[in-house]
């Protein structure tokens, strides 16, 4: 019977050792261990690149921050004068210095305001308007001054010192559209702004934005090209508040920027920026900071995808990848006092992931706790075997005693 107990105890002990050897990889946790990330090995996910956050990395990332509207539309000149287009309604008034000319009869006498106003007419499909005695005058693509000069040239030899005034009676081209999350979506003539409006002025004409500035985005479409910028960026960085031009389309929408945090941070989950931009240090702070008894300050990781050109400047061999973006994990060492300064210069992006790995001491503690449970289970099994042996021996002794 002793041999049976010993065999049982041996088997339980062997099982405990086997389980203990695998405990490091089976310990419960909220993500990969530091060494797992640093190994750059992955079984199921895409291959990734590991980049330390240092002064060089910060400089490269800063140089590739979105440039907003000013980066997409580089012409900083104010808009040119408004021109007429097909469908616009033109008003023409012609003055003569004295009666007896083309438009003012002789019997009218000399009086202030010797003029005649021609009935309004629409710029036709060929781009012309018709003026009596002047014939067809090109209007499409012309300014009011251009049309005035053309009229005067045509009637100069027949009218008495003629002058012409041309005005836009009804503007149906050269419009600016503002729509989306504004209080009064509008489509208004560019000339109404004196051709000097900027994007914020256009949004103001549409009643202003509905939501908070930090969650509001502005998309400008011009000549088939689009660019998007946070609303607050135009307020904080005036260079992005560029001039609007005829036929611009402005779309305002709301989208709260978010990031996720996991691991040994104070809180895990999804967090709003609640600002038009935040840096990595602020992101870690929003997630509750680093848990003092659990986090490895040297193992703070930022997961994101970077464009190929940025990845190449970071020293990554982009030829290994076929996608437009490269999976990158940035590592900042917050055990180094300077790491906090570096992290303040790394701007978070929408849908970034912050992961803080556990300290190795935490994993050792988990392993020891696991081992204690296994050893306690083994001891319980040995005690059970010994008790069973004692119980059996007692039964055997009692059954062989005299008088039984």
TIKOL-62221 format. One record per atom (N, C-alpha, C): residue in one letter; x, y, z. Coordinates in steps of 0.001 Angstrom, whole numbers, padded with zeros to 6 digits, always signed. Atoms other than C-alpha are relative to their C-alpha. Example, Ala and Ser with C-alpha at 12.3 -4.5 7.8 and 13.67 -1.06 7.14 Angstrom:
2
a+000890-001190+000000
a+012300-004500+007800
a+000900+001200+000000
s-000820-001190-000060
s+013670-001060+007140
s-000770+001090+000730
# end
This chain:
404
x+000825-001199+000000
x+000000+000000+000000
x+000860+001250+000000
x-000921-001137+000006
x+002895+002328+000712
x+000454+000313-001413
x-000451-000212+001385
x+004005+001816-002876
x-001085+000683-000833
x+001108-000631+000732
x+000557+002803-004164
x-000046+001484+000317
x+000033-001411-000420
x+000613+006072-002167
x+001171+000757-000603
x-001162-000673+000559
x+004138+006812-003301
x-000172+000223-001504
x+000226-000134+001442
x+003185+006149-006928
x-000979+001128-000308
x+001002-001045+000203
x+000139+008389-006635
x+000606+001380+000245
x-000635-001278-000340
x+002158+011143-004982
x+001000+000404-001084
x-000976-000288+001050
x+004865+010835-007661
x-000692+000565-001231
x+000735-000456+001186
x+002306+011228-010427
x-000542+001420+000196
x+000513-001344-000276
x+000731+014258-008776
x+001138+001017-000020
x-001151-000918+000004
x+004156+015827-008230
x+000500+000266-001390
x-000433-000172+001391
x+005139+015210-011823
x-000934+000944-000757
x+000985-000871+000638
x+001901+016848-012981
x+000190+001441+000451
x-000207-001353-000523
x+002599+019841-010728
x+001191+000667-000668
x-001193-000559+000636
x+006083+020298-012196
x-000287+000360-001451
x+000315-000251+001406
x+004782+020025-015757
x-000856+001238-000157
x+000855-001178+000067
x+002088+022577-015101
x+000769+001257+000350
x-000785-001157-000424
x+004538+024892-013375
x+000912+000480-001123
x-000899-000386+001084
x+006903+024793-016349
x-000727+000807-001068
x+000768-000743+001007
x+004124+026082-018589
x-000740+001182+000570
x+000784-001038-000650
x+002804+028594-016104
x+000283+001379-000574
x-000342-001334+000485
x+004683+031578-017554
x-000807+000375-001233
x+000727-000304+001230
x+002912+031268-020876
x-001505-000093+000188
x+001435+000154-000223
x-000471+030439-019354
x-000524+000926+001082
x+000471-000951-000999
x-000602+033150-016701
x-001072+000903-000597
x+001001-000938+000506
x-003731+035275-017041
x+000600+001389-000170
x-000517-001346+000250
x-003084+038745-018435
x-000859+000709-001020
x+000805-000815+000907
x-004499+041572-020545
x+000686+000238-001334
x-000702-000203+001259
x-001967+041358-023363
x+001353-000660+000016
x-001303+000643+000107
x+001494+040289-024488
x+000969+000508+001063
x-001071-000412-000904
x+004493+040362-022184
x+000987+000877-000764
x-000973-000899+000623
x+007266+042859-022823
x+000886-000731-000991
x-000890+000762+000877
x+009550+040190-024266
x-000720-000474-001259
x+000762+000427+001179
x+006765+039028-026578
x-000067+001119-001031
x+000058-001125+000920
x+006419+042498-028065
x+001372+000260-000614
x-001352-000299+000477
x+010163+043039-028322
x+000514-001050-000983
x-000459+001076+000893
x+010592+039702-030120
x-000444+000221-001448
x+000554-000278+001330
x+008543+041023-033092
x-000521-001264-000682
x+000546+001243+000536
x+007139+037514-033507
x-001503-000037+000248
x+001444+000102-000140
x+003427+036996-034132
x-000478-001248-000717
x+000484+001250+000580
x+001492+033808-034801
x-001146+000234-000978
x+001206-000160+000811
x-001754+035117-036242
x-000135+001378-000627
x+000153-001349+000511
x-001577+038887-036695
x+001026+000325-001063
x-000975-000408+001018
x+000325+040823-039364
x+001356+000275+000614
x-001341-000357-000447
x+004059+041294-039105
x+000032+001493+000299
x-000054-001402-000388
x+004865+044578-037382
x+001445+000436+000181
x-001313-000579-000229
x+007796+046899-036851
x+000015+000670+001372
x-000152-000595-001323
x+009080+048052-033453
x+000956+001185-000100
x-000792-001224+000127
x+010342+051636-033299
x+000087+000681+001371
x-000119-000719-001273
x+011755+053289-030138
x-000314+001484-000211
x+000269-001436+000061
x+010531+056805-029431
x+001202+000736+000562
x-001157-000806-000390
x+013591+059021-029367
x-000094+001335-000745
x+000043-001327+000613
x+014489+062502-030601
x-000166-000084-001515
x+000108+000152+001454
x+014885+061288-034201
x-001406-000396-000410
x+001355+000443+000305
x+011540+059487-034197
x-000990+001146+000139
x+000900-001130-000234
x+009784+062527-032749
x+000082+001004-001148
x-000195-000971+001085
x+011268+064779-035436
x-000661-000481-001286
x+000593+000551+001226
x+010162+062469-038257
x-001525+000055+000078
x+001454-000008-000147
x+006620+062114-036905
x-000541+001424-000066
x+000463-001390-000001
x+006327+065861-036363
x-000006+000566-001415
x-000080-000532+001361
x+007381+066595-039938
x-001094-000557-000901
x+001053+000608+000811
x+004570+064357-041225
x-001383+000163+000617
x+001332-000272-000527
x+001728+065712-039151
x-000869+000603-001105
x+000869-000544+001057
x-001322+066593-041296
x+000125+001512-000104
x-000189-001429+000224
x-000892+070028-042852
x-001309+000761-000165
x+001287-000670+000071
x-004616+070734-043072
x-000274+000625-001354
x+000409-000633+001251
x-006104+073045-045669
x+001151+000725-000675
x-001086-000779+000592
x-003024+075187-046119
x+001001-000900-000713
x-000901+000928+000668
x-001013+072097-047053
x-000569-000540-001292
x+000635+000537+001206
x-003557+070906-049615
x-000229+001073-001053
x+000271-001099+000925
x-004389+074301-051137
x+001040+001089+000263
x-001182-000814-000298
x-001138+076181-051381
x-000093+001439-000514
x+000142-001362+000516
x-002373+079288-053226
x-000600+000879+001093
x+000439-000828-001122
x-002617+081867-050443
x-000530+001364-000440
x+000471-001297+000477
x-003652+084788-052652
x-001504+000139+000218
x+001456-000213-000075
x-007084+086372-052108
x-000639-000359-001333
x+000672+000353+001258
x-009671+085310-054700
x+000008+001164-000975
x+000061-001034+001034
x-009695+087192-057988
x-001411+000588-000056
x+001306-000634+000140
x-012576+089450-058976
x-001017-001003-000543
x+001058+000893+000450
x-015888+087723-059550
x-000253+000206-001492
x+000306-000063+001429
x-016617+086924-063205
x-001401-000544-000245
x+001328+000464+000364
x-019929+086339-064930
x+000095-001399-000623
x+000064+001329+000582
x-020984+082864-065993
x-001322-000224-000701
x+001226+000324+000725
x-023614+081239-068168
x-001139-000196+000995
x+001145+000064-000897
x-026985+081715-066481
x-000126+001182+000926
x+000091-001216-000816
x-026123+084866-064554
x-000862+001044-000711
x+000852-001055+000550
x-028515+087789-065011
x+000741+001328+000111
x-000821-001207+000090
x-026836+091035-066131
x-000885+001237-000150
x+000664-001299+000124
x-028009+094595-065648
x+000981+000981-000650
x-000856-000940+000725
x-026627+097228-068083
x-000672+001369-000028
x+000476-001390+000074
x-027043+101021-067779
x+001033+000806-000788
x-000892-000786+000858
x-025628+103398-070420
x-000294+001495+000191
x+000103-001447-000182
x-024963+107101-069854
x+000563+000704-001244
x-000544-000880+001031
x-024442+109854-072432
x+000172+001399+000588
x-000317-001317-000552
x-022981+113296-071827
x-001055+001046-000319
x+001012-000987+000382
x-025799+115144-073631
x-001107-000687-000779
x+001119+000540+000764
x-029162+114588-075291
x+000330+000037-001485
x-000190+000038+001432
x-029364+113779-078964
x+000947-001085-000462
x-000887+001097+000377
x-027155+110737-078897
x-000794-001236-000382
x+000651+001270+000353
x-027989+107070-079417
x-001184-000315+000912
x+000991+000464-000959
x-030016+106587-076275
x-000843+001132+000595
x+000730-001117-000581
x-031088+110086-075159
x-000487+000901-001126
x+000505-000831+001112
x-033405+111930-077604
x+000316+001474+000204
x-000366-001422-000055
x-032664+115580-078465
x-001019+000810+000773
x+001040-000760-000675
x-036031+116792-077137
x+000044-000170+001511
x-000075+000194-001442
x-035084+115455-073705
x+000742+001130+000673
x-000757-001102-000572
x-032743+118422-073216
x+001110-000499+000899
x-001094+000355-000898
x-029773+118547-070970
x-000555-000087+001408
x+000499+000232-001355
x-030622+117122-067572
x+000955-000929+000727
x-000865+000927-000739
x-028815+115295-064785
x-000427-001438-000272
x+000319+001418+000164
x-028607+111593-065397
x-000527-000344-001360
x+000390+000417+001332
x-028795+111186-069123
x+000396-001467-000200
x-000336+001426+000074
x-028973+107415-069048
x-001217-000809-000401
x+001057+000949+000308
x-030988+104438-070128
x+000417-001365+000561
x-000267+001332-000557
x-031264+101057-068405
x-000607-001047-000920
x+000440+001070+000901
x-031472+098066-070684
x-000630-001114+000842
x+000617+001102-000751
x-033803+095245-069574
x+001018-001097+000339
x-000913+001066-000422
x-031997+092533-067593
x-000039-001165-000974
x-000049+001175+000856
x-030873+089573-069612
x+000991-001015+000547
x-000817+001110-000489
x-029324+086200-068895
x+001137-000289-000980
x-001121+000398+000849
x-025907+085236-070189
x-000384-001311-000687
x+000501+001169+000729
x-026807+082776-072955
x+001003-001149+000017
x-000833+001207-000021
x-025374+079308-073521
x+001329+000180-000710
x-001268-000289+000675
x-022704+080764-075773
x+000841+001003+000766
x-000759-000916-000834
x-021653+083194-073060
x-000141+001464-000351
x+000149-001385+000452
x-023002+086427-074613
x-001247+000651+000587
x+001186-000823-000197
x-025415+089239-073771
x-000067+000963-001191
x+000186-000898+001149
x-026860+091635-076364
x-000324+001405+000486
x+000204-001412-000336
x-026659+095424-076060
x-000365+000753-001286
x+000377-000741+001212
x-028528+097700-078547
x+001140+000849-000540
x-001019-000751+000740
x-026186+099249-081119
x+001423-000535+000241
x-001327+000578-000268
x-023287+097268-079617
x+000064-001449-000452
x+000040+001391+000429
x-024455+093815-080610
x+000327-000957+001147
x-000317+001022-001005
x-023286+090692-078813
x+001305+000345+000718
x-001152-000280-000854
x-020900+091250-075936
x+000329-001250+000801
x-000428+001181-000753
x-018891+088411-074449
x-000075+000292+001504
x+000159-000200-001442
x-019845+088045-070753
x+000559-001156+000820
x-000472+001174-000750
x-018892+084507-069745
x+001500+000109+000284
x-001399-000070-000373
x-015615+084594-067818
x+000539+001414+000086
x-000420-001401-000025
x-015524+088392-067863
x-000468+000676+001293
x+000408-000805-001151
x-015637+090879-064997
x-000932+001099-000488
x+000883-001112+000352
x-018085+093783-064879
x+000772+001081-000741
x-000825-001026+000655
x-015273+096156-065857
x+000315-000404-001436
x-000283+000468+001366
x-014394+093991-068867
x-001197+000252-000922
x+001201-000166+000832
x-017993+094115-070131
x-000270+001477-000250
x+000201-001436+000159
x-018265+097853-069535
x+000897+000555-001104
x-000938-000484+001015
x-015175+098518-071623
x-000411-000460-001392
x+000393+000524+001309
x-016421+096290-074443
x-001199+000766-000556
x+001177-000744+000454
x-019750+098136-074600
x+000394+001394-000480
x-000410-001361+000346
x-018141+101578-074636
x+000775+000015-001315
x-000763+000064+001244
x-015746+100549-077404
x-000921-000158-001216
x+000888+000255+001133
x-018634+099356-079581
x-000845+001215-000373
x+000904-001119+000288
x-020706+102554-079285
x+000697+001356+000080
x-000733-001254-000212
x-017962+105165-078814
x-000145+000972-001160
x+000072-000885+001177
x-018254+106523-082382
x-001418+000461-000318
x+001385-000335+000317
x-022044+106836-082269
x-000712+000693+001158
x+000621-000629-001168
x-022963+107839-078732
x+000841+001198+000435
x-000675-001210-000458
x-022031+111090-076995
x+000726-000308+001318
x-000850+000300-001153
x-019142+110376-074618
x-000658-001060+000915
x+000755+001011-000768
x-020786+107118-073498
x+000815-000592+001167
x-000535+000781-001111
x-020183+105355-070219
x-001015-001090+000322
x+000891+001115-000309
x-021609+102010-069093
x+000268-000514+001412
x-000104+000655-001315
x-022305+100429-065740
x-000652-001367-000120
x+000484+001383+000059
x-022681+096668-065595
x-000030-000561+001415
x+000142+000564-001349
x-023950+094900-062486
x-000633-001382-000088
x+000588+001334-000095
x-024956+091403-061430
x-001395+000142+000600
x+001379-000111-000484
x-028730+091429-061178
x-000394-001241+000793
x+000276+001265-000707
x-028967+087770-060156
x+001152-000957-000280
x-001183+000865+000175
x-025945+085589-059546
x-000397-001465+000152
x+000352+001425-000002
x-026436+081931-060435
x+001228-000894-000171
x-001260+000747+000037
x-022806+080908-060786
x+000928+000616+001036
x-000987-000518-000948
x-019680+081488-058681
x-000558-000004+001425
x+000624+000112-001321
x-021487+080233-055579
x+000904-000770+000958
x-000696+000732-001050
x-020157+078890-052277
x-001044-000765+000799
x+000946+000845-000733
x-021924+075969-050563
x+000563-000377+001365
x-000365+000433-001352
x-021832+075270-046828
x-001122-000892+000505
x+001026+000948-000410
x-023670+072189-045597
x+000522-000913+001094
x-000383+000929-001070
x-023666+069509-042907
x-000414+000507+001361
x+000311-000326-001393
x-023520+070187-039170
x+000158+001502+000275
x+000076-001443-000229
x-024211+073916-039419
x-001463+000338+000269
x+001361-000347-000417
x-027264+075757-038121
x-000883+000458-001143
x+000799-000476+001126
x-028367+077209-041457
x+000760-000261-001305
x-000710+000309+001245
x-026939+075407-044521
x-000318+001035-001080
x+000190-001105+000937
x-026423+077955-047267
x+000778-000234-001279
x-000712-000077+001279
x-025440+078438-050884
x-000097+001454-000434
x+000076-001443+000192
x-024529+082055-051377
x+001010+000460-001050
x-000917-000519+001021
x-022873+084172-054079
x+001318+000444+000616
x-001307-000398-000502
x-019173+084672-053586
x+000145+001506+000040
x-000122-001463+000038
x-019549+088339-054508
x-000585+000645+001237
x+000607-000567-001199
x-021691+088867-051413
x+001014+000159+001117
x-001041-000096-001017
x-018545+088360-049363
x+001102+000952-000427
x-001041-000881+000485
x-016584+090886-051362
x+001227-000756-000446
x-001093+000862+000455
x-014429+087990-052555
x+001145-000063+001008
x-001047+000016-001021
x-012531+088141-049246
x-000332-000956+001146
x+000374+000929-001071
x-014310+085508-047141
x+001050-001086+000175
x-000787+001191-000297
x-012314+082795-045425
x-000945-001109+000446
x+000847+001158-000299
x-013552+079352-044421
x-000868+000252+001229
x+000785-000273-001200
x-014627+080451-040935
x-001099+001016-000276
x+001039-000958+000366
x-016513+083388-042461
x-001154-000703-000703
x+001041+000737+000722
x-018365+081029-044781
x-000853-000819+000960
x+000748+000795-000979
x-019321+078785-041853
x-000882+000908+000846
x+000807-000960-000754
x-020515+081844-039925
x-001233+000405-000792
x+001148-000340+000840
x-022757+082793-042872
x-001046-001114+000013
x+000918+001132-000070
x-024271+079320-042514
x-000504-000245+001420
x+000550+000099-001352
x-025169+079958-038873
x+000929-000588+001026
x-000941+000575-000951
x-022054+078478-037280
x-000218-001487+000186
x+000062+001452-000182
x-021394+074904-036203
x-001019-000367+001086
x+000974+000473-000977
x-023904+072847-034220
x+000656-000557+001250
x-000619+000710-001122
x-021511+070859-032015
x+001174+000745+000595
x-001212-000550-000588
x-018375+071426-029994
x+001107+000074-001048
x-001069-000169+000979
x-015328+072645-031864
x+000941-001178-000070
x-000991+001074+000009
x-013102+069745-030794
x-000495-001268-000674
x+000536+001194+000654
x-015460+067156-032305
x-000512+000307-001408
x+000500-000423+001303
x-016226+069104-035485
x+001137+000059-001014
x-000981+000035+001085
x-014396+068608-038774
x-000540+000772-001191
x+000368-000793+001168
x-014399+070771-041883
x+000703-000578-001221
x-000558+000506+001252
x-013926+069332-045362
x-000252+001030-001095
x+000098-000955+001105
x-013218+071719-048234
x+000262-000736-001308
x-000169+000573+001338
x-013706+070565-051828
x+000149+001133-000996
x-000276-001045+000982
x-012213+072678-054598
x+000636-000628-001239
x-000550+000501+001271
x-011640+071763-058240
x+000297-001494+000053
x-000152+001447-000073
x-012097+068065-057487
x+000963-000495+001059
x-000951+000379-001046
x-009622+068091-054598
x-000621+000251+001358
x+000578-000119-001341
x-010553+067555-050944
x+001084+000013+001064
x-000879-000001-001173
x-008882+068287-047632
x-000873+000212+001226
x+000781-000055-001233
x-010133+067928-044076
x+000871+000503+001139
x-000742-000565-001120
x-009131+069759-040921
x-000956+000110+001194
x+000854-000246-001167
x-010454+069901-037325
x-000389+001474+000071
x+000473-001383-000083
x-012543+073027-036756
x+000905+000825+000908
x-000835-000750-000937
x-010425+074044-033752
x+001388+000272-000569
x-001302-000229+000615
x-007311+073721-035879
x+000023+001325-000759
x+000059-001265+000726
x-008470+076667-037984
x-000007+001182+000959
x+000016-001070-001001
x-009001+078689-034807
x+001391+000148+000622
x-001311-000022-000665
x-005689+077719-033176
x+001147+000226-000975
x-001041-000176+001027
x-003691+077713-036417
x-000613+000790-001155
x+000702-000838+000978
x-005013+080679-038464
x+000429-000232-001445
x-000425+000218+001384
x-002947+079697-041511
x-000898-001004-000713
x+000914+000957+000618
x-005476+076903-042091
x-001356+000624-000330
x+001233-000706+000338
x-008318+079420-042265
x+000231+000762-001302
x-000371-000569+001297
x-007736+080022-045967
x-001208+000692-000651
x+001066-000665+000750
x-009727+082135-048412
x-000878-001029-000699
x+000891+000815+000836
x-012793+080561-049941
x-000032+000616-001387
x+000033-000438+001386
x-013138+080784-053701
x-001324-000408-000636
x+001240+000375+000678
x-016104+080670-056065
x-000018-001489-000346
x+000266+001420+000263
x-017563+077167-056471
x+000589-000923+001055
x-000445+000849-001111
x-015994+075937-053206
x-001213-000663+000652
x+001029+000714-000760
x-018018+073360-051283
x+000584-000363+001360
x-000469+000251-001366
x-017643+073152-047495
x-000990-000938+000680
x+000836+000971-000712
x-018953+070140-045581
x+000488-000102+001437
x-000325+000024-001423
x-019047+070234-041779
x-000623-001254+000615
x+000539+001204-000639
x-019415+067011-039791
x+000633-000193+001370
x-000489+000263-001351
x-018940+065702-036274
x+000530-001429+000107
x-000598+001314-000249
x-016636+062828-035369
x+000967+000117+001172
x-000858-000041-001184
x-015198+062399-031893
x+001190-000926-000219
x-001196+000824+000119
x-011606+061164-032043
x+000153-000858+001255
x-000075+000958-001111
x-010925+058113-029878
x+001302-000785-000058
x-001095+000956-000064
x-008145+055854-028716
x-000363-001068+001015
x+000246+001104-000942
x-008023+052583-026764
x+001239-000241+000839
x-001109+000281-000915
x-005907+051605-023786
x-000231-001355+000655
x+000071+001326-000604
x-005131+048138-022412
x+001246-000237+000840
x-001168+000393-000782
x-002783+046457-020012
x+000020+000630+001371
x-000198-000454-001378
x-001349+047868-016800
x-000160+001514+000127
x+000362-001395-000209
x-002880+051319-017137
x-001107+000055+001040
x+001009-000114-001050
x-005256+052686-014527
x-001361-000458-000445
x+001274+000424+000558
x-008225+052032-016794
x+000231-000568-001393
x-000056+000558+001350
x-008797+049980-019917
x-001300+000327-000708
x+001202-000257+000777
x-011227+050688-022721
x+000228+001049-001056
x-000030-001006+001059
x-012073+053360-025258
x-000161+001382+000621
x-000005-001339-000573
x-011438+057040-024523
x-000120+001050-001108
x+000117-001126+000922
x-012447+060259-026290
x+001166+000957+000179
x-001030-001037-000100
x-009860+062871-027104
x-000527+001197+000797
x+000585-001214-000588
x-012227+065665-026006
x+000868+001224-000268
x-000840-001112+000448
x-009817+067991-027803
x+000315-000270-001458
x-000279+000245+001416
x-008771+068514-031389
x+001294-000772-000176
x-001147+000885+000018
x-005472+066839-030543
x+000529-000144+001420
x-000658+000254-001279
x-003688+065270-027563
x+001308-000738-000289
x-001252+000727+000193
x-000197+063854-027099
x-000027-001313+000767
x-000057+001328-000604
x+000878+060426-025879
x-000045+000072+001522
x+000034-000142-001457
x+001468+061607-022318
x-001424+000264+000477
x+001393-000279-000371
x-002061+063021-022175
x-000864-001247-000169
x+000755+001227+000201
x-003391+059760-023586
x+000191-000984+001138
x-000269+000886-001138
x-001680+057719-020869
x-000702+000529+001241
x+000680-000590-001149
x-003051+060166-018306
x-001495-000220-000039
x+001438+000223+000127
x-006599+059868-019651
x-000377-001440+000348
x+000248+001409-000292
x-006301+056093-019272
x+000344-000353+001451
x-000239+000260-001419
x-005489+056479-015563
x+001453-000132+000376
x-001419+000103-000319
x-001695+056543-015784
x+000467-001444+000060
x-000577+001337-000128
x+000517+053549-014996
x-000250-000524+001410
x+000249+000608-001311
x-000445+051172-012184
x+001332-000224+000719
x-001276+000001-000707
x+002298+051515-009581
x+000487-001411+000320
x-000406+001343-000399
x+002287+047874-008490
x-000048-001020-001106
x+000182+000968+001086
x+001841+046338-011901
x+000737+000366-001280
x-000505-000409+001312
x+003131+048395-014853
x+001519-000017-000075
x-001416-000151+000314
x+006546+048262-016460
x+000153+001332-000729
x-000070-001326+000637
x+007293+051959-017171
x+000824+000009-001284
x-000832+000056+001205
x+009849+050957-019794
x-000718-000673-001162
x+000731+000763+001015
x+007205+049029-021731
x-001358+000626-000279
x+001212-000683+000443
x+004658+051604-022842
x+000022-000004-001525
x+000006+000210+001445
x+003661+050790-026421
x-001174+000740-000642
x+001030-000677+000782
x+001724+052786-029016
x-000150-000729-001328
x+000294+000749+001222
x+000097+050734-031791
x-000687+000923-001006
x+000675-000744+001075
x-000780+052388-035104
x+000545-000453-001359
x-000470+000232+001369
x-000444+052106-038874
x+000509+001318-000571
x-000611-001193+000569
x+001862+054573-040578
x+000054-000117-001527
x-000150+000026+001462
x+001897+055552-044282
x+001395-000480-000402
x-001258+000581+000452
x+004663+053978-046325
x+001144+001009+000013
x-001084-000979+000043
x+006611+057221-046741
x+000526+000321+001390
x-000437-000237-001380
x+006659+057819-042980
x+000802-001193+000505
x-000696+001212-000442
x+007648+054204-042309
x+001407-000069-000594
x-001321+000040+000633
x+010506+054472-044794
x+000967+000951+000694
x-000872-000947-000698
x+011887+057543-043031
x+000356-000477+001397
x-000293+000567-001317
x+011677+055663-039745
x+001004-001145-000080
x-000993+001052+000176
x+014114+053138-041209
x-000575-001375-000253
x+000661+001282+000238
x+011608+050407-042028
x+000153-000394-001469
x-000071+000517+001361
x+012092+048229-045103
x-001429-000228-000491
x+001396+000064+000416
x+008704+048910-046672
x-000223-000984-001143
x+000156+000950+001104
x+009381+046531-049567
x-000531-001343+000473
x+000530+001251-000543
x+008392+043686-047247
x-001523+000014+000064
x+001447-000145-000165
x+004839+045006-047209
x-000632+000428-001319
x+000743-000366+001211
x+002233+045349-049948
x-001103+001010+000290
x+001082-000909-000374
x-000280+047466-048017
x+000468+001455-000054
x-000308-001437+000034
x-000498+051271-048120
x+000501+000508+001345
x-000454-000394-001331
x+000112+051453-044377
x+000758-001160+000646
x-000863+000999-000638
x+002649+049636-042200
x-000332-000086+001485
x+000241+000133-001444
x+001840+048189-038729
x+001268+000328+000789
x-001153-000441-000776
x+004151+049930-036273
x-000383+000048+001478
x+000147-000144-001449
x+004531+049631-032492
x+001131+000901+000481
x-000982-000916-000558
x+006271+052596-030897
x+000176-000304+001487
x-000308+000297-001401
x+007978+052025-027552
x+000635+001220+000658
x-000566-001108-000763
x+008563+054824-025035
x+000360-000511+001394
x-000491+000419-001309
x+010604+054255-021876
x-000296+001097+001014
x+000368-000992-001008
x+008886+056154-019085
x+000691-000240+001337
x-000871+000121-001160
x+011308+054790-016543
x+001111+001045-000081
x-000959-001074+000244
x+013715+057264-018108
x-000728+001326+000185
x+000707-001274-000206
x+012745+060745-016838
x-000226+000781-001289
x+000165-000704+001262
x+013270+062121-020335
x-001078-000588-000873
x+001028+000637+000813
x+010722+059684-021728
x-001311+000766+000015
x+001234-000767-000086
x+007887+061858-020498
x+000050+001201-000944
x-000128-001125+000916
x+009217+064836-022458
x-000181-000454-001444
x+000148+000515+001358
x+009473+062727-025604
x-001459-000323-000309
x+001390+000396+000224
x+005935+061412-025155
x-000912+001201-000217
x+000831-001189+000207
x+004551+064959-024999
x+000094+000524-001422
x-000194-000482+001370
x+005848+065534-028534
x-000557-000967-001045
x+000604+000972+000920
x+004137+062472-030046
x-001511+000187+000034
x+001431-000250+000065
x+000620+063384-031184
x-000771-001299-000236
x+000859+001165+000184
x-002077+060754-030855
x-000811+000147-001289
x+000869+000020+001168
x-004114+059744-033890
x-001265-000772+000329
x+001262+000695-000202
x-007689+058566-034112
x+000189-001508-000143
x-000043+001463-000033
x-008009+054833-033262
x+001373-000552+000390
x-001253+000510-000554
x-004511+054580-031748
x-000297-000947+001161
x+000110+000912-001147
x-003940+051850-029151
x+001220+000181+000893
x-001073-000068-000992
x-001905+052343-025978
x-000025-001306+000792
x-000092+001231-000791
x-000693+049156-024318
x+001177+000107+000960
x-001028-000030-001038
x+001249+049019-021039
x+000199-001422+000504
x-000276+001376-000393
x+002932+045705-020296
x+000218-000113+001508
x-000263+000273-001419
x+003144+044135-016838
x+001493-000050+000278
x-001377+000171-000450
x+006385+044278-014897
x+000316-001492+000097
x-000399+001409-000122
x+008356+041024-014892
x-000243-000515+001411
x+000254+000426-001379
x+007991+040937-011105
x-001439-000463+000179
x+001400+000399-000090
x+004230+040724-011547
x-000184-001400-000559
x+000115+001326+000588
x+004600+037723-013815
x+000615-001061+000906
x-000616+000938-000944
x+006962+036052-011315
x-000947-000260+001158
x+000945+000153-001107
x+004419+036692-008556
x-001167-000899-000397
x+001073+000869+000483
x+001694+035131-010675
x+000457-001457-000043
x-000533+001359+000103
x+003921+032123-011300
x+000110-000653+001382
x-000151+000556-001348
x+004681+031666-007600
x-001351-000335+000613
x+001349+000285-000500
x+000995+031902-006711
x-000544-001261-000650
x+000437+001186+000724
x+000245+029340-009377
x+000693-001247+000537
x-000762+001132-000506
x+002997+027076-008068
x-000478-000416+001379
x+000515+000318-001332
x+001670+027317-004525
x-001294-000787-000090
x+001263+000738+000161
x-001733+026188-005712
x+000267-001435-000426
x-000315+001339+000476
x-000197+023247-007575
x+000599-000849+001124
x-000627+000748-001092
x+001966+022248-004607
x-001011-000360+001082
x+001034+000296-001002
x-000990+022532-002250
x-000882-001141-000474
x+000808+001090+000566
x-002959+020273-004584
x+000747-001328+000123
x-000807+001219-000137
x-000086+017779-004614
x+000052-000484+001437
x-000022+000382-001416
x+000163+017821-000807
x-001327-000597+000429
x+001318+000535-000329
x-003570+017298-000542
x-000139-001419-000518
x+000091+001352+000574
x-003251+014296-002846
x+000823-000999+000812
x-000841+000893-000810
x-000379+012836-000779
x-000677-000307+001325
x+000701+000217-001269
x-002315+013363+002421
x-001188-000929-000180
x+001131+000884+000267
x-005326+011699+000845
x+000465-001440-000133
x-000526+001357+000147
x-003202+008708-000131
x+000420-000593+001343
x-000413+000481-001325
x-001694+008444+003348
x-001200-000339+000865
x+001198+000267-000794
x-005104+008690+004967
x-000695-001267-000464
x+000633+001220+000519
x-006439+006011+002660
x+000773-001237+000451
x-000819+001126-000431
x-003490+003751+003561
x-000228-000301+001477
x+000244+000190-001442
x-004012+004327+007287
x-001357-000634+000228
x+001349+000531-000158
x-007729+003642+006956
x-000050-001478-000377
x+000014+001402+000415
x-007088+000412+005086
x+000730-000880+001005
x-000738+000773-000998
x-004494-000751+007607
x-000825-000191+001261
x+000841+000130-001192
x-006930-000023+010441
x-001058-001066-000194
x+001033+001014+000267
x-009599-002119+008790
x+000609-001400+000054
x-000653+001306+000028
x-007133-004960+008223
x+000372-000448+001409
x-000390+000341-001369
x-005894-004795+011841
x-001215-000417+000821
x+001196+000302-000785
x-009390-004774+013275
x-000589-001353-000406
x+000609+001272+000468
x-010474-007714+011156
x+000823-001208+000430
x-000849+001131-000399
x-007506-009857+012305
x+000178-000075+001513
x-000140-000003-001450
x-007741-008999+016028
x-000777-001190+000600
x+000695+001125-000639
x-008719-011889+018456
x-001436+000351+000354
x+001409-000182-000361
x-012403-012263+019037
x-000796+000597-001136
x+000754-000576+001126
x-013297-010796+015649
x-000485-001127-000903
# end
